[in-house]
Amino acid sequence: MVNQKKEESSTLGIISIVCGLIGIFTTGFILGLIGLILGIIAWRKKEIKVLYIIGITTSIIAFITSTMFWASIGILGIIGLIF
């Protein structure tokens, strides 16, 4: 019997990182959520640990910063400082 070593995949972890990083600078609410879900799936599939940890972290940062950004835009719009 041949001993076959299972290769660790890193695809979902990398996609999670990319979604998180792009989400920080653009639509973090959507991409942060997608990156977070993909990071959790990568964690469950036992992918490379460093990649999914970075992906989850950047996705959470993207999600939080976009929420704060849009909330501040809404508050400033209510006050009448913009638009």
PARO-664543 format. One record per residue (C-alpha): x, y, z. Coordinates in steps of 0.05 Angstrom, whole numbers, plus 5000, padded with zeros to 4 digits. Each point is the difference from the previous one (the first is absolute). Example, Ala and Ser with C-alpha at 12.3 -4.5 7.8 and 13.67 -1.06 7.14 Angstrom:
! PARO-664543
524649105156502750694987
! end
This chain:
! PARO-664543
500050005000502750684981500050535053496950624968500850665034494050464997502050674971497750605038495950484959500550755008494950254949494550225048504950325047503150414944493250214974498050205070506250445007498850324933492750155017502050295067505550444971495750264943494250095048504050465045500750504943493349904964493549645017502249705066493049815022499149514942507149774989501549975074494149545010502049564941507249975024497749825070495749434975505549734956505050055057495449605045499049484946507649964991500749905075494949434999503649674941506650045039503650424948506650355014499050335068503750654988496050174937493149915029501850385063502550594958493849944956495250015059503750585033500150444937492849844986497850205070504050654993496850144932493049865029501150455060503250584962494650014947494550005053503450585036501150374933492849944977497350185069504350635002497750194930492849905022500950425063503450564960494449974949494850085055503750595030500450314930507550064994500249604935495349924942
! end
